[in-house]
Structure formats: structure tokens, C-alpha cells
Amino acid sequence: MLISIRSLRLSLRFIVPLVVALILLAYAVVPLVDKLTLRWFVRDMDIRSRLIGNTLQEPLAELLRQGNSDKINALLLRAIQDERLLALGFCGSDGTLRYHTTTFPEAIDCTSVTARKKGTIPLHQLPQGKVHVAVHTMMDEGAHSGDLVLIHDMSFVEIRSADTRKYVILLFALLGIVTSVITVFVAHLSWRGWMEGVRAMLRGEGLLKPFSQPAVASEFQPLVGDLRTLLRTLDSERRFADDATVTWSPDSLRKLLHKQLTGERVIVVSNREPYIHSHADGKIEVHRPASGLVTAVEPVMRACSGTWIAHGSGSADRETVDHHDRVQVPPENPEYTLRRIWLSPEEESGYYYGFANEGLWPLCHIAHVRPIFRSSDWLQYVAINQRFADAVIKEAASDDPVVLVQDYHFALLPAMIRQALPKATIITFWHIPWPNPESFGICPWREELLKGMLGSTILGFHTPYHCKNFLETVDRYLETRIEHESSTISRRGKLTLVESYPISIQWPPPWQETQPSVAACRAEIRAALGLSPEHKVGIGVDRQDYTKGILERFRAVEKMLELRPEMSEHFTFIQIAAPTRSALDDYQTFEDQVRNLAARINQRFARGNWQPICLKAQHHEPEIINQYFRAADVCMVTSLHDGMNLVAKEFVAARDDEQGVLVLSQFTGAAHELPEALIVNPYHIEQTAEALYQALTMADFEQRERMISMRALVRDFNVYRWAGRMLLDAARVRQREKLADRIGRES
């Protein structure tokens, strides 16, 4: 009896404040919901009004020039058949209402229209209710000819707001009841067991483990699943809200680091360095390598500062570092530190060319080249991962640094860092695809690689499909606890969050203010190739890698010229193909195949000085590639299997003229984000050839509509958002771990 009274008192201690808080919260939330709902509807009406105005622009302008009043009134009358569009009117440049529908309110005149253009609130209260007034400026041959006034009926807002208020109050009432029941149930559990359960949940462990009584565990199990699902839903909604309210930029990324991670300077680890110093003509030159990884991560480092640890591969790299093997970069305006790691030819051959690029690269890409695994390469891979781990430990300014590990060269690195720095926040991003469990099982050291990666706090992939493959691979080969609802893996008390973070590029591009105009780029590129101004140009930019579909692309160009002979002498495809990994036999063979196929196609179709394919097999600086993007009519990205492929997004970012067409392989991560591109299966040569022809003959207005949509996505989902999402998730995991430790100490 005493226990029951004590439990009841404990329950009431939870319930009473909770009920009072929910009642107060309901009264506070309802007005906010009303304001938010009204704001949404106003924004919706603004968008609808712009759409209608743009639609009526051309026909109305033509009728105004003709001065045909009957047709103008008929056009306005047809337009207001929309159930929410109440009235339309046209105010002349002299401020008089020249044309209007019979439903046009007398209380609204051209004077109020002028006030609306100056920024007053778009809602007006009329006797029949609230209306939304929007103004679309009419232009005729560059001159202002008047204003189109669009009036929408907003009476439906009051009805929906009333429904919303009712549902909000009902939701809070239901939430109060459910929460009270849960609270009463939880209050009857032992306090110590509850605290242990919370700590386990925060760490990603099963909540049932701390409880010794099976009856309690079985009763608590449904609650555990519901709580995890709820937490996952809330987290997804919070991520969506952040994306909708945060404008991702270098400043917002710096503020995020300062607020969420107490201003931590990040440490980036990658094999490829962002700047290479080389000897050339008796002097030292610096350039950026052809690498999607560098393209994505370098702007993040400029924003966050810190240290980038990478392999020093340039012929003059040793001459440009200090006695700690460090150099400040970028050279023209240093913003972070580059720490170089030195490898002997034997180490580079085993770790980089051998295990990483003859083993893991073809294993993950599934692109018709068999992976090769050697024990000697594996030993070098382990040793070099440990060398980079030692460098991270040395560069860390605290015992809990934020470390960004990049790509398949360092699968073992997270666990090595974790062993030396248990409190470190380790974010690993896998820039290439992750295969299915059966394919990954080919690797003789699969368990070691997976254990190494699970040293990460956050493990990121390009797409949810790659995350799914990884979770299934871990489930197949390791003893772990996997929570698919929260996409987490717990091993030996350590939690790893597995999430998709679609990588992107810097927005706006760094040369946005200094780049030549599109017209200048078109003229310069065509003049350099001896082409006429009207000549159609396609562009492809890749490393000479067998996964990029360069051969398939050339065959599509050949097939297009077969099927569309009228394009002969009117189209040239430029392929920029930077040599890569030329020390490997497979890559040497592939480079020969690319040259031979281009030569055969050119020999077959050449007419006079014209050749259909212009192969530029050398490195080009990003600024030069940007000029080719701006000059081209179409960009082809035909990867056979790719993580994201940032070339597609770079082409979109370069086209501020809102012209140009992107032909994109369905096997790239970018295809999931840019559906406005012409999506093709690169193995289907005829389909790709037809898409190329469609791109070359696409009307300007269709190009513009597609490009506007793609540019909006690349602008909003830029590289700062990619880094910010990972850092935010890492900060939350970090907070959960600290909370779990504090609960453990208090209990």
C-alpha cells in the first residue's frame, strides 16, 4: 500500500506540471500556427500570381499593341475561371484602370496598386472578405507599358485556420493523455533501471539489456520501438526545418562550428592534396588536381580553417613546407594549413595503386574490371593508415577534435584514431559507391575494413541506397546491433550513425565575379577550334577512368552522326580527359582505347578541317574548364557507376545564362537530384545518341526551364550544406554521448 501511494505521488509530480505546461503551450502555439498558416498561403498566392502573370505576359502584350478591347476583356475573363482568382485588371502607365473583369472590386484602384509595388502588405479587407492583391509589371520592347493586377479570394484561409486551430487543440489534448499514461507507467519502474535504460538508448544500445526481469522487459519493448521511431521522425523534421531556414554559406558554416562544436577547427584527412607544387621550366608552380573530392572539400576548409593532412605527391612539395611538413594554403590568401605525409615509391605502389585502386576501387564500382588483392598491398595499406592516424593525433589540439576522413584510402583510419582519442568526433565520408554484401565479400580483409570504418561517429554516403548496402554488409559479416529505424550501428558500446549526405559544390563558384561572359567564352572556344559561331559544341570532363563511360560516350556521338547525318560538320564534341593512375596496366590500356576510338570516329566522319571529337588528354585548371562549360551547348556525364559526379553540378553552376543541356547517366548520384537533366542508360548507345540529339535541338525556353530548376537545387543544396549537415549530426551525437556519461555518473 505504501509503495502504491509513493508511486502515485511520484506520478502526480510528473503529471501535474506536464498537463499545465501543455495547456499553456497550446494557447501559445495556436496564434503562431495562425500566423504561419497565413504566411504560407500568402506565399502560395504570390507564386500563383507570378505564374499567371508570366503566362499572360505575351498574349496580353500583343493584344495591348493591337488595342483590341474585346479580346483583352475576353482574355481576362478566361483567366479568372480559376476558382481562387477573383478578378483581373490592367492599369496603364498613366495610373488609370483601363481594363478589368466585372468582378474587380471598386475599393481597389491603381493608386493602391502603386502602393502595393512599394512593398505594402498584399492582403486587403473588403466587404466580401480578405483578398490577396499582386501586381505583375508589363513590359513591351523594354519599356513599361502598365501593370497587371491579380486579385485572389482568401476567404478559404479563415476556414482552414479554424480547422487548424481545432486540430492543434485536439493534438495537444491527445498528447497530454498519452504522455500522462506513459509517465505513470515509467514512474512505476525503478529509478536506477530507468536511468540505465536512458543511457543505453542514448548510446544506441538496446533499452532492454539493463533490466533483469523478463516481464518488465517485455512490457517496455513496445515503448522502446515507439520512442526510437519518434526520435527519428523528430530528427528528420528538424533537419528539414534547418534546410528550409538556413542559407548555407561559409559564414553559416563557421557559426555552426562555433555554436554546436564550440568553435572546433576541423582536421581533414585525404590521400589527394588540395594544392600540388611542381617544378616547371626552372620554377615552382602550384595547381589544384583534377579531383571531385578536392572540389567539394576545399571550400569547406576555407570556411572552417584547420588542418588538411594529405599525401605530398608534387615534385616540389618538399621544398615548400616548413620543418613540420606544413604549408599555408591557398597560396594567394592562406586560410588553413596543409600537412603533407611522405610515401616511398614502394609504399605508394602497395597502399595507393595496389590495395586502394586495384582492389577497393573496382570492388566498389562494379565496372567490369576485376579487383586484385595482395597480402603485400594490404600490409602497406595498414601501415600508411597508421601513419596518417599518428599525424592526426599530433595535429589535434585537444582530446576531442573534429576529424573528417575522406574516402576509401582510409577505411582503417577511424578505428585507429578512436583508439588513441576516444572522445574524438570522427566523420568519415565514402566518396564512391558501396557495393552489395556479396560483392564486398570478395575482399579477404572485409571484417578488418568494416571494423575500421565503425570507429566513425558519422559514416556518410552519397545515397540512401549506398547506406542500405553498408548496413546489410555489416549485418552479414560482423556481430553488431543495427537499428534500421535510426540508421545506427552499435559495436562494443560505440555508436556509428550511417546517413546519406549528397555531396555538392561551392555556390556561387569562386570565379563568379571574374569569369568571362558566356558570349565571350563561346566565341573564344570556337575560334580556338576553327569553328563557326553557330557550330554546336558538346563537352565532357573526366579523369581517364574506366568507370566514367568515356568510350560509351564516344560511341553515342558516333551513333548520333549515323542516325542524324545532318549534324555532320555542325557539331563537335570536346572531351577533356585528365590522365590518372597511369602506372597501372588497366589505366594504360584504357587510355589507349580512348585515343584509338576517338581516332577511328574522326577518321570515319572527318570532312576537311572538321572532326567530330576533340580529345584533350591533359590536366586543365578549374577556371579553364568553367569556360568550356559556359561555351558548350550540351554537357555529357555518362558514368557507368559513380558516387555523385560533381561535373554535372559544376556545369549547372557555370550556366548563369540559364542555357545548355545536361545529359546524365542514371548510375550517378547526381541523377537522383537533377531529374531535369536528360537521364540515360550509358550502356544503351542508341538511347544516349537520341538524348544527345534532343539536347542539341532543344528549344531555348525548355533549356531555361530545366536549367532554372537545376540551378536552384545546386544553389540551395551546396557543399556548405553537405558539410553542415554532417557537423550538425555529429554535434547531436556528441551531445547524446555527453548526456549519457552524465546520467551514468549521477546514477
C-alpha positions, 0 to 999 in steps of 0.5 A, a space after each residue: 500500500 505504501 509503495 502504491 501511494 509513493 508511486 502515485 505521488 511520484 506520478 502526480 509530480 510528473 503529471 501535474 506540471 506536464 498537463 499545465 505546461 501543455 495547456 499553456 503551450 497550446 494557447 501559445 502555439 495556436 496564434 503562431 500556427 495562425 500566423 504561419 498558416 497565413 504566411 504560407 498561403 500568402 506565399 502560395 498566392 504570390 507564386 500563383 500570381 507570378 505564374 499567371 502573370 508570366 503566362 499572360 505576359 505575351 498574349 496580353 502584350 500583343 493584344 495591348 499593341 493591337 488595342 483590341 478591347 474585346 479580346 483583352 476583356 475576353 482574355 481576362 475573363 478566361 483567366 479568372 475561371 480559376 476558382 481562387 482568382 477573383 478578378 483581373 485588371 490592367 492599369 496603364 502607365 498613366 495610373 488609370 484602370 483601363 481594363 478589368 473583369 466585372 468582378 474587380 472590386 471598386 475599393 481597389 484602384 491603381 493608386 493602391 496598386 502603386 502602393 502595393 509595388 512599394 512593398 505594402 502588405 498584399 492582403 486587403 479587407 473588403 466587404 466580401 472578405 480578405 483578398 490577396 492583391 499582386 501586381 505583375 509589371 508589363 513590359 513591351 520592347 523594354 519599356 513599361 507599358 502598365 501593370 497587371 493586377 491579380 486579385 485572389 479570394 482568401 476567404 478559404 484561409 479563415 476556414 482552414 485556420 479554424 480547422 487548424 486551430 481545432 486540430 492543434 487543440 485536439 493534438 495537444 489534448 491527445 498528447 497530454 493523455 498519452 504522455 500522462 499514461 506513459 509517465 505513470 507507467 515509467 514512474 512505476 519502474 525503478 529509478 536506477 533501471 530507468 536511468 540505465 535504460 536512458 543511457 543505453 538508448 542514448 548510446 544506441 544500445 538496446 533499452 532492454 539489456 539493463 533490466 533483469 526481469 523478463 516481464 518488465 522487459 517485455 512490457 517496455 519493448 513496445 515503448 522502446 520501438 515507439 520512442 526510437 521511431 519518434 526520435 527519428 521522425 523528430 530528427 528528420 523534421 528538424 533537419 528539414 526545418 534547418 534546410 528550409 531556414 538556413 542559407 548555407 554559406 561559409 559564414 553559416 558554416 563557421 557559426 555552426 562550428 562555433 555554436 554546436 562544436 564550440 568553435 572546433 577547427 576541423 582536421 581533414 584527412 585525404 590521400 589527394 592534396 588540395 594544392 600540388 607544387 611542381 617544378 616547371 621550366 626552372 620554377 615552382 608552380 602550384 595547381 589544384 588536381 583534377 579531383 571531385 573530392 578536392 572540389 567539394 572539400 576545399 571550400 569547406 576548409 576555407 570556411 572552417 580553417 584547420 588542418 588538411 593532412 594529405 599525401 605530398 605527391 608534387 615534385 616540389 612539395 618538399 621544398 615548400 613546407 616548413 620543418 613540420 611538413 606544413 604549408 599555408 594554403 591557398 597560396 594567394 590568401 592562406 586560410 588553413 594549413 596543409 600537412 603533407 605525409 611522405 610515401 616511398 615509391 614502394 609504399 605508394 605502389 602497395 597502399 595507393 595503386 595496389 590495395 586502394 585502386 586495384 582492389 577497393 576501387 573496382 570492388 566498389 564500382 562494379 565496372 567490369 574490371 576485376 579487383 586484385 588483392 595482395 597480402 603485400 598491398 594490404 600490409 602497406 595499406 595498414 601501415 600508411 593508415 597508421 601513419 596518417 592516424 599518428 599525424 592526426 593525433 599530433 595535429 589535434 589540439 585537444 582530446 576531442 577534435 573534429 576529424 573528417 576522413 575522406 574516402 576509401 584510402 582510409 577505411 582503417 583510419 577511424 578505428 585507429 584514431 578512436 583508439 588513441 582519442 576516444 572522445 574524438 568526433 570522427 566523420 568519415 565520408 565514402 566518396 564512391 559507391 558501396 557495393 552489395 554484401 556479396 560483392 564486398 565479400 570478395 575482399 579477404 580483409 572485409 571484417 578488418 575494413 568494416 571494423 575500421 570504418 565503425 570507429 566513425 561517429 558519422 559514416 556518410 554516403 552519397 545515397 540512401 541506397 549506398 547506406 542500405 548496402 553498408 548496413 546489410 554488409 555489416 549485418 552479414 559479416 560482423 556481430 553488431 546491433 543495427 537499428 534500421 529505424 535510426 540508421 545506427 550501428 552499435 559495436 562494443 558500446 560505440 555508436 556509428 550513425 550511417 546517413 546519406 549526405 549528397 555531396 555538392 559544390 561551392 555556390 556561387 563558384 569562386 570565379 563568379 565575379 571574374 569569369 568571362 561572359 558566356 558570349 565571350 567564352 563561346 566565341 573564344 572556344 570556337 575560334 580556338 577550334 576553327 569553328 563557326 559561331 553557330 557550330 554546336 559544341 558538346 563537352 565532357 570532363 573526366 579523369 581517364 577512368 574506366 568507370 566514367 563511360 568515356 568510350 560509351 560516350 564516344 560511341 553515342 556521338 558516333 551513333 548520333 552522326 549515323 542516325 542524324 547525318 545532318 549534324 555532320 560538320 555542325 557539331 563537335 564534341 570536346 572531351 577533356 580527359 585528365 590522365 590518372 593512375 597511369 602506372 597501372 596496366 588497366 589505366 594504360 590500356 584504357 587510355 589507349 582505347 580512348 585515343 584509338 576510338 576517338 581516332 577511328 570516329 574522326 577518321 570515319 566522319 572527318 570532312 576537311 578541317 572538321 572532326 567530330 571529337 576533340 580529345 584533350 588528354 591533359 590536366 586543365 585548371 578549374 577556371 579553364 574548364 568553367 569556360 568550356 562549360 559556359 561555351 558548350 551547348 550540351 554537357 555529357 556525364 555518362 558514368 557507368 557507376 559513380 558516387 555523385 559526379 560533381 561535373 554535372 553540378 559544376 556545369 549547372 553552376 557555370 550556366 548563369 545564362 540559364 542555357 545548355 543541356 545536361 545529359 546524365 547517366 542514371 548510375 550517378 548520384 547526381 541523377 537522383 537530384 537533377 531529374 531535369 537533366 536528360 537521364 540515360 542508360 550509358 550502356 544503351 548507345 542508341 538511347 544516349 545518341 537520341 538524348 544527345 540529339 534532343 539536347 542539341 535541338 532543344 528549344 531555348 525556353 525548355 533549356 531555361 526551364 530545366 536549367 532554372 530548376 537545376 540551378 536552384 537545387 545546386 544553389 540551395 543544396 551546396 557543399 556548405 550544406 553537405 558539410 553542415 549537415 554532417 557537423 550538425 549530426 555529429 554535434 547531436 551525437 556528441 551531445 547524446 554521448 555527453 548526456 549519457 556519461 552524465 546520467 551514468 555518473 549521477 546514477 
